[in-house]
Structure formats: structure tokens, C-alpha cells
Amino acid sequence: MKLYYSIIALLIVQLTFSQLIDLSEDQLLKSGNVFLKKFNSKNSEIKGNPYLNEKFQKGNILFNNGKRYNALIRLDVANQKFEIKKNLNSEISSIEVDNSVIVTINEDNFKNHSFEIKNKVTNGILKECLITDKYQLYFYPGKAIEMPNKDGIKAPPTGFTKAPQSKWKDASSYLIFHNGKTYLLPTSHKKMVSLRLFDEKLYKKYRKSNKLNLKKEESLIKLVSYFNSI
């Protein structure tokens, strides 16, 4: 019970947004829409950061009842959480959302999705790239810790070697939802064809006529738009 009231107190102090006042405790704490936690400092021994963008950007959180409030937001990719601030000088709060909440950061929409890849069900926060009648293209932000490679490290004359440092490495990808299936998009054309997501002849024809780069979002959006139109 003490924890319950502590969460409510933290919510009132840290998230005093004009529109947030209209949201009931039941919506915030009991419906599963959003879970507020205290911010914990990240491990400084790991080089880089676990964020999609380390800087906080203007955004908003939209609930399924139509209520929304504005905040400075960033996505903690590694922990699949959002971090929010009322302003640049305010404290940071960590937020987990369910699939009924849409978080907008710098005009990009993010939402929690459940999808299956290689017979494994995954829950992840996806950025909406293009939604059409036939295809839904998403960016799946990902980061992983890359362990240092100790091979080849030579000790200086003193015999002292500084311990190699782990670092955050980008592990993002693109997904397409089509006919109830989820496709993890490869970065090679050969593997893309093998997915049989698109007609092979039309895909090869489109590739020859366009500068198709499977690593770039803009190029993938054009590809999906084309196949949705035919």
C-alpha cells in the first residue's frame, strides 16, 4: 500500500502536465496503460548509450481514451522503455507502455507490438514507417552490448593494460507485417527475394529501375508503396 501511494506521489510531482490532471488514477495505475518508475542511472562503464536518440525531444503520449499530454521524451531501446521530462531541468521518469498507448517523438509514432519471428513471439516498441492496406512497415530499434575483443591487445612496457571497454552496438532492423505474418527484412537483395514477400520478377524489375537500398528507410517506404499500389 505504501508503494501504491509513493507511485501516486511521484506521478503528481514529476508529471504535472495540464492535460495529465484530467487522467484518473484508475487509467494510469490500474488499466495497464502506463507504468511509472523512478529513473535509474545507467552503467557508465559501457561506452555509448542504450537510447535511440540520447537527447530528449518534444513529443506526446496518447492514451486509448483520447487523453494526451506533452513531454520531452527519449526511447531507451535496450530496456524497451520511454524516459520523459517535463522540461530540460526536471527529473527523469521511466515509463513502460502497453499496446494501447501511442508515443510520439519528433513526429514519429511509436507503439508496443507483439509479433512472431522464427516461431518466437516477441514484444517490442516499433516506429511506424508506412501503413498501407496490404503492408505495414516498421522500424524495430535495437541495441546490444558488444563485449571487447581481448585478442591482439599488447601490454605496454610497464606491464599495465587498461581493461577493454564494452560498448553499445546498434542492432536495429525493419519489419513488414503482411497477411498475418511478420517479416524481418534482410539487407541483401538475394535474401529479400527468398522471403517471397514480393513477386520475384516485379521486385527485380523495380530494383533495376530504382536505387533500392534495403538499409535506408526512405527506400523501403518507396518499395512498399509500389507493391501496395499494384
VEXTOR-778131 format. One line per 2 residues: number of its first residue (from 1); their letters; for each residue x, y, z of N, C-alpha, C. Coordinates in pm, 1 decimal, m for minus. Example, Ala and Ser with C-alpha at 12.3 -4.5 7.8 and 13.67 -1.06 7.14 Angstrom:
% VEXTOR-778131
1) AS) 1319.0 m569.0 780.0 1230.0 m450.0 780.0 1320.0 m330.0 780.0; 1285.0 m225.0 708.0 1367.0 m106.0 714.0 1290.0 3.0 787.0 .
***
This chain:
% VEXTOR-778131
1) MK) 82.3 m120.2 0.0 0.0 0.0 0.0 86.6 126.5 0.0; 198.7 121.4 77.7 288.3 236.7 78.9 345.2 262.3 m59.3 .
3) LY) 381.4 151.5 m128.2 435.6 164.7 m263.4 332.8 228.7 m355.9; 205.2 191.1 m340.2 97.5 246.3 m423.4 91.3 397.5 m409.5 .
5) YS) 90.7 445.9 m282.6 81.8 590.3 m260.7 210.5 662.4 m301.8; 323.6 591.8 m291.9 450.2 652.0 m335.6 450.2 676.2 m485.2 .
7) II) 394.1 580.5 m560.0 386.7 595.0 m705.7 296.2 711.9 m742.3; 183.6 723.7 m670.8 91.7 833.4 m698.1 159.1 967.4 m670.2 .
9) AL) 231.2 974.8 m556.3 300.1 1099.1 m521.0 404.5 1135.0 m624.3; 478.8 1033.5 m669.6 581.3 1056.6 m771.6 519.2 1106.3 m900.7 .
11) LI) 404.7 1049.9 m937.1 334.3 1089.6 m1058.7 292.0 1235.1 m1052.6; 237.4 1276.5 m937.1 189.0 1413.7 m923.2 303.6 1513.8 m927.8 .
13) VQ) 415.1 1479.5 m861.9 527.6 1572.4 m854.6 599.3 1586.2 m987.0; 624.4 1472.6 m1054.8 709.6 1473.8 m1172.8 633.9 1495.5 m1301.8 .
15) LT) 505.4 1469.0 m1304.6 431.7 1475.7 m1430.3 312.6 1570.2 m1419.8; 336.8 1691.9 m1373.7 227.9 1787.9 m1357.7 203.8 1859.0 m1490.1 .
17) FS) 143.6 1787.4 m1584.2 108.7 1842.7 m1713.3 m36.6 1887.8 m1707.2; m71.0 1991.2 m1780.4 m205.8 2044.2 m1775.9 m309.6 1939.9 m1816.0 .
19) QL) m279.0 1857.9 m1916.4 m375.3 1758.6 m1961.9 m369.7 1632.0 m1877.8; m256.9 1609.1 m1812.1 m244.0 1489.0 m1731.1 m334.3 1495.3 m1608.5 .
21) ID) m365.9 1614.5 m1561.2 m450.6 1630.3 m1444.0 m586.8 1564.6 m1466.2; m633.6 1561.9 m1589.7 m763.9 1504.9 m1620.5 m764.8 1352.1 m1619.0 .
23) LS) m645.8 1290.4 m1616.1 m638.7 1145.1 m1619.1 m658.8 1088.7 m1478.8; m742.6 987.6 m1467.0 m771.9 929.6 m1336.5 m662.2 832.8 m1293.9 .
25) ED) m656.3 805.7 m1163.9 m560.3 708.3 m1111.9 m586.7 570.7 m1171.4; m715.8 542.0 m1191.7 m752.4 411.9 m1244.8 m692.6 390.0 m1382.7 .
27) QL) m696.1 494.9 m1466.7 m639.8 484.2 m1601.4 m489.2 468.9 m1595.8; m425.6 541.6 m1508.6 m280.1 544.3 m1505.6 m218.9 422.7 m1436.6 .
29) LK) m281.0 376.6 m1330.4 m216.8 275.6 m1248.9 m282.6 137.7 m1253.0; m409.2 130.2 m1292.8 m479.3 2.5 m1287.5 m508.8 m57.3 m1425.0 .
31) SG) m516.8 26.5 m1527.1 m556.3 m24.1 m1658.3 m442.5 m89.8 m1732.8; m319.1 m69.2 m1686.3 m204.6 m126.8 m1756.3 m156.7 m40.8 m1871.0 .
33) NV) m212.0 79.4 m1886.6 m170.4 167.3 m1996.7 m27.0 215.8 m1979.9; 6.6 252.9 m1857.4 139.1 309.3 m1834.6 184.7 274.9 m1693.0 .
35) FL) 312.7 245.9 m1679.9 371.1 211.9 m1551.5 488.9 305.5 m1527.1; 481.1 383.1 m1420.9 580.7 485.3 m1392.4 683.2 433.2 m1293.1 .
37) KK) 809.0 451.1 m1324.2 915.2 406.3 m1235.1 1018.6 516.7 m1217.7; 1090.1 508.4 m1106.4 1197.1 604.5 m1083.8 1310.4 576.6 m1180.9 .
39) FN) 1377.3 683.0 m1220.1 1487.6 671.0 m1314.6 1610.3 615.3 m1244.8; 1671.6 514.7 m1305.6 1796.3 459.3 m1252.3 1910.5 493.9 m1346.0 .
41) SK) 2020.9 538.0 m1291.1 2135.4 576.0 m1374.0 2189.5 454.3 m1445.7; 2235.0 474.0 m1568.9 2285.9 364.4 m1650.0 2430.6 331.5 m1614.1 .
43) NS) 2474.1 214.7 m1651.7 2610.4 170.7 m1627.0 2706.9 254.8 m1709.7; 2786.2 337.1 m1642.0 2876.8 429.4 m1711.6 2999.2 359.0 m1768.0 .
45) EI) 3016.6 230.9 m1731.3 3133.5 158.2 m1779.3 3114.7 109.0 m1922.0; 2994.1 116.4 m1973.3 2967.6 75.1 m2110.3 2974.2 197.2 m2201.0 .
47) KG) 3055.0 191.7 m2302.6 3072.8 303.5 m2393.9 2948.1 324.0 m2479.0; 2910.1 450.1 m2500.2 2791.6 480.4 m2577.6 2669.7 487.2 m2487.8 .
49) NP) 2552.6 463.3 m2543.7 2429.4 471.8 m2466.2 2323.5 377.4 m2523.8; 2221.2 343.7 m2444.2 2118.5 249.7 m2489.9 1998.5 316.0 m2555.6 .
51) YL) 2011.1 443.8 m2593.7 1897.0 518.6 m2646.0 1892.9 521.7 m2798.8; 1773.4 535.0 m2850.5 1759.7 557.5 m2994.5 1820.1 692.5 m3028.7 .
53) NE) 1790.5 791.4 m2946.8 1849.9 923.6 m2955.9 1873.3 970.9 m2813.5; 1997.7 998.1 m2778.2 2029.6 1031.7 m2639.1 1962.1 1161.2 m2593.1 .
55) KF) 1942.3 1254.1 m2685.5 1880.4 1381.2 m2649.7 1728.9 1365.2 m2635.2; 1673.3 1432.5 m2537.5 1528.8 1436.5 m2522.6 1469.9 1524.9 m2632.4 .
57) QK) 1358.6 1479.6 m2688.5 1292.7 1553.8 m2794.7 1145.9 1576.7 m2759.1; 1087.9 1677.8 m2821.5 947.4 1707.6 m2795.4 859.0 1593.7 m2844.7 .
59) GN) 759.2 1561.4 m2765.9 668.2 1454.2 m2803.8 543.7 1456.3 m2719.3; 464.1 1353.2 m2732.7 343.8 1340.8 m2651.5 306.0 1194.9 m2634.5 .
61) IL) 224.3 1168.4 m2533.8 176.6 1034.5 m2504.4 25.2 1034.8 m2518.6; m26.5 949.8 m2606.3 m168.9 943.6 m2635.4 m227.1 814.3 m2578.7 .
63) FN) m327.2 828.4 m2491.0 m393.1 713.7 m2431.5 m511.9 671.3 m2517.3; m558.0 548.7 m2496.1 m666.4 496.9 m2579.2 m800.8 564.6 m2551.9 .
65) NG) m809.2 645.2 m2445.7 m932.1 719.6 m2419.0 m929.3 859.1 m2480.9; m823.2 886.2 m2558.8 m812.7 1014.6 m2627.2 m734.8 1119.5 m2550.9 .
67) KR) m703.6 1095.6 m2424.0 m626.5 1190.5 m2345.3 m480.0 1187.3 m2388.8; m419.6 1301.9 m2386.0 m277.4 1307.7 m2419.1 m210.7 1418.9 m2340.0 .
69) YN) m78.2 1405.7 m2325.8 m3.4 1516.4 m2266.2 134.0 1524.1 m2332.1; 188.2 1642.6 m2326.6 316.3 1669.7 m2391.2 431.4 1650.4 m2293.3 .
71) AL) 546.9 1615.0 m2346.1 664.9 1595.7 m2263.0 788.6 1595.1 m2351.1; 903.5 1599.8 m2288.0 1029.7 1573.0 m2355.8 1054.2 1423.7 m2338.8 .
73) IR) 1078.4 1353.4 m2448.3 1081.1 1206.9 m2444.4 1202.5 1151.3 m2519.3; 1252.0 1039.6 m2472.2 1350.6 961.8 m2547.3 1321.8 814.0 m2524.0 .
75) LD) 1365.0 731.0 m2616.6 1339.4 587.6 m2609.6 1464.0 513.9 m2562.5; 1450.2 442.9 m2451.2 1554.8 354.5 m2402.3 1536.7 221.4 m2474.9 .
77) VA) 1612.4 204.0 m2579.9 1594.2 88.0 m2667.9 1628.0 m42.6 m2597.1; 1737.2 m43.9 m2524.8 1783.2 m167.2 m2462.4 1684.9 m220.6 m2359.7 .
79) NQ) 1618.7 m131.2 m2287.1 1525.0 m171.2 m2182.8 1380.2 m161.0 m2226.5; 1355.6 m118.9 m2351.3 1220.3 m108.3 m2406.1 1129.6 m23.2 m2317.1 .
81) KF) 1178.7 95.5 m2284.6 1103.6 190.1 m2202.8 1122.3 330.9 m2259.4; 1031.2 418.0 m2223.4 1044.9 558.4 m2257.0 1087.0 635.9 m2132.3 .
83) EI) 1168.3 737.4 m2152.3 1204.7 825.8 m2042.8 1149.5 964.1 m2074.5; 1088.6 1028.2 m1976.7 1023.4 1156.6 m2001.0 1067.0 1260.6 m1899.0 .
85) KK) 1060.1 1386.2 m1942.7 1087.7 1500.8 m1856.6 984.7 1608.5 m1887.4; 944.1 1680.8 m1784.3 852.0 1791.3 m1805.3 921.1 1903.9 m1880.4 .
87) NL) 1046.8 1929.6 m1844.2 1129.6 2028.5 m1912.9 1275.3 1987.7 m1898.2; 1364.5 2064.8 m1955.0 1505.9 2027.4 m1956.2 1566.3 2017.1 m1816.4 .
89) NS) 1510.3 2091.7 m1721.0 1566.6 2095.4 m1586.5 1497.3 2001.0 m1488.9; 1392.1 1934.4 m1531.4 1318.2 1846.8 m1441.0 1381.4 1708.1 m1434.4 .
91) EI) 1338.7 1630.4 m1335.1 1390.8 1495.0 m1318.0 1334.4 1401.5 m1425.5; 1403.9 1291.4 m1442.0 1365.3 1193.5 m1543.9 1279.6 1083.4 m1481.8 .
93) SS) 1175.1 1045.3 m1551.8 1093.9 931.0 m1512.1 1096.6 827.4 m1624.1; 1093.3 701.4 m1585.1 1094.8 591.4 m1680.7 953.9 534.9 m1693.7 .
95) IE) 908.8 516.6 m1818.1 771.8 472.6 m1842.6 767.1 349.5 m1931.9; 688.4 250.5 m1889.9 658.0 135.0 m1973.0 514.4 149.8 m2022.6 .
97) VD) 490.5 118.4 m2148.3 355.6 131.4 m2203.5 309.9 m1.3 m2262.7; 177.4 m17.7 m2268.6 123.9 m136.5 m2335.4 83.6 m99.1 m2477.3 .
99) NS) 18.5 m190.6 m2547.5 m10.8 m167.3 m2689.4 m130.5 m76.0 m2714.0; m185.7 m18.6 m2606.5 m296.4 76.0 m2624.7 m248.7 220.2 m2626.6 .
101) VI) m119.6 241.3 m2603.8 m63.7 376.4 m2592.7 24.2 407.5 m2714.1; 9.5 525.6 m2769.4 93.9 571.8 m2879.4 183.4 683.7 m2827.5 .
103) VT) 312.5 668.1 m2846.1 408.7 769.7 m2804.1 467.0 834.7 m2928.6; 455.8 964.9 m2936.1 509.8 1038.9 m3049.8 635.1 1113.9 m3006.6 .
105) IN) 743.2 1093.6 m3080.4 868.6 1163.9 m3055.3 911.3 1230.6 m3184.9; 918.2 1362.8 m3182.5 961.7 1436.9 m3300.5 882.1 1395.0 m3424.4 .
107) ED) 749.3 1380.6 m3407.3 653.2 1347.7 m3513.9 657.9 1202.6 m3559.8; 740.3 1119.8 m3497.0 741.6 976.1 m3526.7 658.2 902.4 m3422.6 .
109) NF) 571.9 811.7 m3468.8 485.0 737.5 m3378.5 546.5 603.8 m3338.8; 544.4 576.2 m3208.6 596.7 450.1 m3154.5 485.5 379.3 m3077.9 .
111) KN) 486.6 246.3 m3090.5 384.4 168.7 m3021.1 439.2 30.3 m2987.0; 392.3 m24.0 m2876.5 433.4 m157.8 m2835.6 355.6 m261.4 m2916.7 .
113) HS) 427.3 m355.2 m2976.6 363.8 m457.8 m3059.2 406.6 m596.9 m3013.0; 321.3 m692.8 m3040.1 355.3 m832.6 m3020.5 358.9 m898.6 m3157.7 .
115) FE) 468.0 m965.6 m3190.9 482.6 m1026.3 m3322.9 566.8 m1153.0 m3313.3; 555.7 m1235.5 m3414.8 625.2 m1363.8 m3415.8 727.3 m1369.2 m3528.0 .
117) IK) 850.6 m1401.6 m3492.4 958.6 m1417.4 m3589.9 1030.4 m1548.5 m3560.5; 1039.0 m1633.1 m3661.8 1105.2 m1763.0 m3649.3 1045.7 m1842.7 m3532.4 .
119) NK) 913.4 m1845.6 m3527.9 838.9 m1922.6 m3428.0 860.6 m1873.1 m3285.0; 905.8 m1750.4 m3270.7 926.0 m1692.3 m3138.4 846.4 m1562.9 m3127.6 .
121) VT) 760.1 m1554.6 m3026.6 679.3 m1434.9 m3005.2 762.1 m1331.1 m2929.7; 763.7 m1210.8 m2982.1 841.8 m1101.9 m2924.0 753.3 m981.0 m2899.1 .
123) NG) 777.2 m912.1 m2789.5 714.4 m783.5 m2763.5 819.5 m675.6 m2781.5; 788.6 m575.9 m2861.1 886.5 m471.5 m2885.7 822.3 m340.6 m2925.6 .
125) IL) 893.2 m232.4 m2900.2 846.8 m99.4 m2938.9 891.0 m72.2 m3082.0; 794.4 m44.4 m3168.8 822.2 m22.7 m3310.4 786.1 118.9 m3351.4 .
127) KE) 864.2 171.4 m3444.1 831.4 301.5 m3502.6 755.3 279.6 m3632.2; 645.4 349.3 m3646.1 562.6 337.4 m3765.4 629.4 409.5 m3882.6 .
129) CL) 656.9 335.1 m3989.9 717.2 394.8 m4109.5 613.7 418.4 m4218.6; 535.6 316.3 m4249.2 432.1 326.9 m4351.5 325.4 220.5 m4328.3 .
131) IT) 201.0 264.5 m4319.4 89.3 172.5 m4300.7 1.5 178.8 m4425.6; m11.9 67.3 m4495.9 m94.7 61.5 m4615.8 m198.8 m49.6 m4599.9 .
133) DK) m280.0 m66.8 m4700.7 m382.8 m171.2 m4696.2 m322.3 m311.2 m4690.2; m214.0 m331.3 m4764.8 m155.2 m464.6 m4776.0 m35.1 m486.3 m4684.0 .
135) YQ) 42.6 m381.3 m4663.7 167.8 m394.7 m4590.1 178.2 m288.8 m4480.1; 244.8 m328.5 m4370.5 276.3 m234.0 m4264.2 426.6 m239.7 m4239.2 .
137) LY) 493.7 m129.6 m4264.1 639.2 m123.1 m4249.5 674.4 m55.0 m4117.4; 760.4 m121.9 m4038.6 801.6 m68.6 m3909.3 953.3 m71.7 m3896.3 .
139) FY) 1002.6 23.3 m3817.8 1143.5 22.5 m3777.9 1149.8 m35.3 m3637.3; 1233.6 m136.4 m3618.6 1246.7 m203.3 m3490.2 1381.1 m163.3 m3427.7 .
141) PG) 1382.6 m60.0 m3343.0 1507.7 m15.5 m3281.7 1565.3 m123.1 m3190.8; 1694.0 m144.8 m3201.0 1757.9 m244.5 m3115.7 1900.7 m205.9 m3082.5 .
143) KA) 1942.4 m237.9 m2961.8 2081.4 m217.0 m2921.0 2126.1 m334.9 m2836.7; 2252.3 m369.4 m2852.1 2307.8 m481.0 m2776.8 2445.4 m441.9 m2725.7 .
145) IE) 2488.5 m508.4 m2620.6 2620.7 m480.1 m2565.2 2723.5 m567.5 m2636.5; 2820.7 m502.5 m2695.0 2929.0 m574.4 m2763.1 3046.9 m586.6 m2668.4 .
147) MP) 3085.0 m709.5 m2638.8 3195.4 m732.9 m2546.8 3328.9 m705.4 m2615.4; 3425.5 m655.4 m2543.0 3555.9 m624.0 m2604.0 3629.7 m749.7 m2646.1 .
149) NK) 3706.0 m735.6 m2752.5 3788.2 m844.9 m2801.8 3927.7 m829.5 m2744.2; 3966.0 m921.7 m2659.6 4095.9 m910.3 m2591.6 4211.3 m959.0 m2678.1 .
151) DG) 4180.4 m1025.6 m2788.0 4286.8 m1077.0 m2875.0 4366.1 m961.8 m2935.4; 4493.2 m975.1 m2935.0 4577.1 m875.7 m3001.0 4611.3 m757.0 m2913.8 .
153) IK) 4562.9 m750.9 m2791.6 4595.6 m639.7 m2702.7 4733.1 m665.3 m2641.9; 4823.3 m570.7 m2662.8 4959.5 m584.6 m2611.5 4979.4 m493.2 m2491.7 .
155) AP) 5045.0 m544.8 m2389.5 5070.5 m464.4 m2270.2 5186.4 m369.3 m2295.7; 5178.1 m247.4 m2243.6 5288.3 m152.4 m2256.4 5406.6 m199.4 m2173.3 .
157) PT) 5521.5 m134.2 m2186.5 5642.7 m175.5 m2115.1 5623.3 m188.2 m1965.1; 5533.0 m110.1 m1906.6 5511.7 m113.6 m1762.7 5439.3 m241.4 m1719.3 .
159) GF) 5382.3 m311.5 m1814.6 5310.0 m432.0 m1781.8 5165.2 m406.9 m1744.6; 5120.2 m280.6 m1756.5 4982.3 m244.8 m1721.2 4898.1 m228.8 m1847.1 .
161) TK) 4785.3 m294.4 m1849.2 4693.4 m283.7 m1962.0 4557.2 m239.9 m1910.4; 4505.2 m133.0 m1967.6 4372.2 m86.0 m1929.7 4268.3 m185.1 m1979.6 .
163) AP) 4175.6 m218.8 m1892.7 4074.3 m316.4 m1929.2 3993.4 m268.2 m2048.7; 3977.0 m352.3 m2152.5 3898.4 m311.7 m2269.2 3753.9 m284.5 m2228.8 .
165) QS) 3690.5 m191.9 m2297.8 3557.9 m144.3 m2259.3 3448.9 m201.5 m2349.5; 3340.7 m246.8 m2288.0 3224.6 m291.1 m2364.9 3154.9 m169.4 m2422.9 .
167) KW) 3075.8 m189.0 m2527.8 3007.9 m75.1 m2588.0 2870.7 m115.0 m2640.5; 2784.3 m15.1 m2651.8 2652.3 m36.8 m2709.2 2663.7 m40.0 m2860.7 .
169) KD) 2605.2 m140.9 m2920.5 2609.7 m156.7 m3066.0 2468.4 m157.6 m3121.8; 2450.3 m88.9 m3233.8 2318.2 m84.7 m3296.9 2278.7 m222.9 m3347.4 .
171) AS) 2155.6 m262.2 m3316.9 2104.0 m391.8 m3361.5 1963.1 m373.9 m3417.4; 1941.1 m260.4 m3481.4 1808.1 m227.2 m3533.0 1779.0 m301.6 m3662.5 .
173) SY) 1652.1 m309.7 m3696.1 1610.3 m376.5 m3819.6 1475.6 m320.1 m3862.7; 1429.4 m365.7 m3978.0 1297.8 m326.2 m4029.0 1208.8 m449.7 m4038.3 .
175) LI) 1082.5 m428.3 m4011.8 984.9 m536.7 m4017.5 871.5 m499.4 m4111.5; 813.9 m600.6 m4173.4 690.5 m581.6 m4251.2 587.0 m680.5 m4201.2 .
177) FH) 468.6 m629.6 m4168.5 355.4 m714.3 m4135.1 271.5 m730.3 m4261.5; 244.3 m854.4 m4297.9 168.3 m880.3 m4420.8 92.9 m1011.8 m4408.2 .
179) NG) m38.3 m1006.1 m4431.5 m123.1 m1125.8 m4427.2 m105.0 m1205.3 m4297.9; m98.6 m1134.5 m4186.4 m88.7 m1200.6 m4056.7 48.9 m1253.3 m4021.1 .
181) KT) 148.6 m1227.3 m4105.7 284.8 m1272.9 m4078.5 378.7 m1154.6 m4060.5; 487.2 m1179.5 m3989.9 589.6 m1077.3 m3968.5 716.7 m1117.0 m4041.7 .
183) YL) 769.5 m1023.9 m4119.1 891.2 m1049.4 m4197.0 1003.1 m958.8 m4146.8; 1112.2 m1019.8 m4105.7 1231.8 m944.7 m4067.6 1311.9 m919.0 m4194.2 .
185) LP) 1324.1 m792.6 m4232.6 1383.7 m760.8 m4362.0 1535.9 m772.5 m4359.3; 1591.3 m846.4 m4454.6 1737.0 m857.4 m4466.2 1793.3 m735.3 m4538.3 .
187) TS) 1923.6 m726.8 m4545.0 1987.3 m613.7 m4613.5 2045.1 m653.8 m4748.7; 2024.0 m779.5 m4787.4 2070.6 m823.6 m4919.2 1949.9 m854.1 m5006.8 .
189) HK) 1961.4 m825.3 m5136.3 1850.8 m847.4 m5229.4 1820.2 m996.3 m5247.1; 1923.9 m1078.3 m5243.4 1904.4 m1221.8 m5259.0 1817.5 m1278.1 m5146.5 .
191) KM) 1846.9 m1235.3 m5025.0 1770.0 m1283.7 m4910.6 1629.4 m1224.2 m4909.9; 1618.4 m1102.1 m4960.3 1486.0 m1040.0 m4968.6 1395.9 m1119.3 m5063.4 .
193) VS) 1449.2 m1157.8 m5175.4 1373.2 m1236.8 m5272.6 1331.2 m1370.5 m5211.3; 1420.9 m1429.8 m5132.1 1393.0 m1561.2 m5073.3 1278.9 m1557.4 m4971.8 .
195) LR) 1245.1 m1438.5 m4922.3 1132.5 m1426.7 m4829.9 999.2 m1452.5 m4899.0; 997.9 m1429.1 m5030.7 875.4 m1442.6 m5110.3 765.6 m1348.6 m5060.7 .
197) LF) 808.7 m1238.1 m5010.5 714.8 m1135.2 m4965.8 657.9 m1059.4 m5084.5; 742.3 m1040.0 m5185.4 702.0 m970.8 m5307.9 721.8 m1063.4 m5427.9 .
199) DE) 649.2 m1036.6 m5534.1 667.5 m1110.7 m5658.6 811.4 m1094.1 m5706.6; 880.3 m1204.6 m5732.0 1023.0 m1200.4 m5764.2 1052.8 m1120.0 m5890.0 .
201) KL) 975.9 m1141.7 m5996.0 1001.5 m1071.4 m6121.8 978.3 m921.3 m6106.4; 870.6 m885.8 m6038.4 840.9 m743.3 m6018.7 944.5 m677.5 m5927.7 .
203) YK) 991.0 m753.2 m5829.9 1093.3 m699.5 m5738.4 1222.3 m668.9 m5814.2; 1264.8 m762.8 m5898.1 1388.3 m743.4 m5974.3 1372.7 m627.1 m6072.9 .
205) KY) 1254.0 m616.1 m6130.2 1227.4 m506.4 m6222.9 1230.6 m372.5 m6150.3; 1170.0 m369.8 m6034.1 1168.8 m245.5 m5954.7 1311.3 m208.5 m5912.9 .
207) RK) 1388.2 m307.0 m5872.2 1525.0 m282.4 m5828.8 1609.9 m222.6 m5940.4; 1591.4 m270.9 m6062.4 1667.6 m219.1 m6174.9 1629.5 m75.3 m6209.3 .
209) SN) 1503.8 m43.0 m6188.9 1454.2 90.5 m6223.9 1472.8 193.2 m6112.4; 1504.5 145.4 m5994.5 1516.9 235.8 m5879.9 1644.0 205.6 m5800.8 .
211) KL) 1692.1 305.3 m5733.7 1809.3 287.0 m5648.6 1762.7 231.3 m5513.7; 1736.2 102.3 m5512.4 1681.3 38.2 m5393.1 1792.0 5.2 m5293.6 .
213) NL) 1782.0 65.9 m5175.6 1877.6 40.9 m5068.0 1800.6 m15.2 m4948.7; 1821.7 m141.2 m4919.7 1745.3 m208.9 m4815.1 1784.6 m165.8 m4674.4 .
215) KK) 1885.0 m80.5 m4664.0 1927.4 m31.5 m4533.0 1867.4 104.4 m4499.6; 1802.7 166.9 m4600.4 1751.1 301.6 m4579.6 1599.1 302.3 m4574.3 .
217) EE) 1548.2 372.9 m4476.4 1403.4 376.4 m4454.2 1328.8 437.1 m4572.1; 1377.5 546.3 m4624.9 1310.2 613.4 m4736.2 1296.9 521.0 m4856.3 .
219) SL) 1400.4 443.0 m4882.4 1399.0 349.2 m4994.3 1298.4 236.3 m4970.6; 1290.3 189.6 m4848.2 1195.8 83.1 m4814.2 1051.6 133.4 m4822.0 .
221) IK) 1029.8 256.9 m4783.2 895.8 315.4 m4791.2 848.7 320.3 m4936.1; 937.1 360.0 m5026.1 902.3 365.2 m5167.5 873.2 225.9 m5222.6 .
223) LV) 950.9 127.7 m5177.7 930.9 m10.9 m5221.6 793.6 m61.9 m5178.3; 761.1 m41.5 m5052.7 632.4 m87.6 m5000.1 516.4 m15.1 m5067.4 .
225) SY) 533.3 113.7 m5090.1 430.1 191.0 m5158.5 402.5 137.2 m5297.4; 509.0 99.3 m5367.4 495.5 45.4 m5502.0 414.4 m84.4 m5502.4 .
227) FN) 451.7 m178.7 m5415.8 383.8 m308.6 m5415.6 242.6 m297.4 m5359.2; 216.8 m198.3 m5278.4 80.7 m177.9 m5230.9 m9.3 m123.7 m5340.9 .
229) SI) 50.6 m54.5 m5437.1 m27.8 10.6 m5543.0 m64.6 m82.4 m5658.3; m1.0 m198.9 m5664.0 m26.4 m286.4 m5779.3 m122.3 m401.0 m5740.8 .
***
